[in-house]
Amino acid sequence: MANTATHDIWNGQSGRDWADNQRALDIFLRDAMDQLLADLPLTPGANVLDIGCGAGTLSLRMADQVAETGAVLGLDVSEPLLQLARRRSVGRDSPSFRKLDIQTDDLDQPGAKSATRFDLCASQIGMMFFSDPVRALRRIRAHLCPGAVIAFNGWGQDDNPWFSLPLKVAERHLGPLPSAPASPAPNNAAPISPPLSAPPRRRGPWLLRM
């Protein structure tokens, strides 16, 4: 299933706006990223996949932790954000970035003798935009080593002011609004609560061990 809506959004004005405001958005989302990084089993030499890497902030921070013996590959569908990510990583061997939709595109280069394998797959508010999450996760799993970890952050629902405040204002004037389609949507992961392996005292990333 093609993820056409997501491609159109992030290669249009939304992608350009996010790139233009990358520094402010990084500050806004830093706490969530810090928590994700704290939960990741990042070690020197690890081979890491970043889904929905955007402007490359998570990829850059993970590359620092896996050091020169490791590698990080960031994937995204947004050319405006990938252009910024590549500029931010000039002069570094890692991370590297590719425009690729893991839902539909082949990760391995043509003629590759074996599948690329990763020790870890991470995503900062990227996986929630899949139109077919089951297919996407299956395709990701095919590129993971035994015992690898998938870890990702996603928007909450009722406690997320980016969505709850505009919705309350709209409903005050328009009445109850119809439910949005289940996929793709920014709060797709919200029904998975609490996070699969986060301590019960806090919210945290979803962690899946293969």
QUIBELRA-V444270 format. One record per backbone hydrogen bond with DSSP energy under -1.0 kcal/mol. CO is the residue of the C=O (numbers start at 1). NH is the residue of the N-H. E is the energy in kcal/mol with one decimal. If there is no record, write none. Layout:
co-><CO & CO>
nh-><NH & NH>
e-><E & E>
This chain:
co-><3 & 4 & 5 & 6 & 7 & 9 & 9 & 12 & 13 & 14 & 15 & 16 & 17 & 19 & 21 & 22 & 23 & 24 & 25 & 29 & 30 & 31 & 32 & 33 & 34 & 35 & 40 & 43 & 46 & 47 & 47 & 48 & 49 & 50 & 53 & 56 & 57 & 58 & 59 & 60 & 61 & 62 & 66 & 67 & 71 & 72 & 73 & 74 & 75 & 75 & 76 & 78 & 79 & 80 & 81 & 82 & 83 & 84 & 87 & 89 & 96 & 98 & 101 & 101 & 109 & 118 & 119 & 120 & 121 & 122 & 123 & 126 & 127 & 128 & 132 & 133 & 134 & 135 & 136 & 137 & 138 & 140 & 141 & 143 & 145 & 148 & 149 & 150 & 151 & 152 & 157 & 160 & 160 & 161 & 163 & 164 & 165 & 166 & 167 & 168 & 169 & 170 & 171 & 185 & 187 & 189 & 191 & 199 & 206 & 208>
nh-><7 & 8 & 9 & 10 & 11 & 12 & 15 & 16 & 17 & 18 & 19 & 20 & 21 & 22 & 25 & 26 & 27 & 28 & 29 & 33 & 34 & 35 & 36 & 37 & 38 & 39 & 42 & 46 & 71 & 119 & 120 & 73 & 122 & 75 & 56 & 60 & 61 & 62 & 63 & 64 & 65 & 66 & 45 & 70 & 48 & 96 & 50 & 98 & 52 & 53 & 100 & 82 & 83 & 84 & 85 & 86 & 87 & 88 & 90 & 92 & 74 & 76 & 104 & 105 & 112 & 145 & 149 & 49 & 151 & 51 & 153 & 129 & 130 & 185 & 136 & 137 & 138 & 139 & 140 & 141 & 142 & 143 & 144 & 118 & 148 & 210 & 121 & 208 & 123 & 206 & 160 & 163 & 164 & 165 & 167 & 168 & 169 & 170 & 171 & 172 & 173 & 174 & 175 & 188 & 190 & 192 & 193 & 202 & 152 & 150>
e-><-2.0 & -2.6 & -2.4 & -2.4 & -1.2 & -1.0 & -1.0 & -1.8 & -2.9 & -2.4 & -2.1 & -2.3 & -1.7 & -1.2 & -2.4 & -2.5 & -1.8 & -2.1 & -2.2 & -2.0 & -3.1 & -2.1 & -2.1 & -2.8 & -2.1 & -1.2 & -1.9 & -2.1 & -2.2 & -2.7 & -1.2 & -2.5 & -2.8 & -3.0 & -2.3 & -2.6 & -2.1 & -2.6 & -2.4 & -1.6 & -1.1 & -2.1 & -2.6 & -1.2 & -3.0 & -2.3 & -3.0 & -2.4 & -1.2 & -2.5 & -1.7 & -2.2 & -2.5 & -1.3 & -2.5 & -2.6 & -1.8 & -2.2 & -1.0 & -1.9 & -3.1 & -1.6 & -1.5 & -3.4 & -2.0 & -2.8 & -1.1 & -2.6 & -2.7 & -2.4 & -2.3 & -1.4 & -1.6 & -1.1 & -2.3 & -2.8 & -2.1 & -2.2 & -2.2 & -2.7 & -1.6 & -2.1 & -1.9 & -2.1 & -2.1 & -3.4 & -2.9 & -3.3 & -1.4 & -2.8 & -1.4 & -1.6 & -3.2 & -1.1 & -1.8 & -2.3 & -2.2 & -2.5 & -2.7 & -1.7 & -1.2 & -2.8 & -1.8 & -1.8 & -1.5 & -1.9 & -1.5 & -1.5 & -2.1 & -3.5>
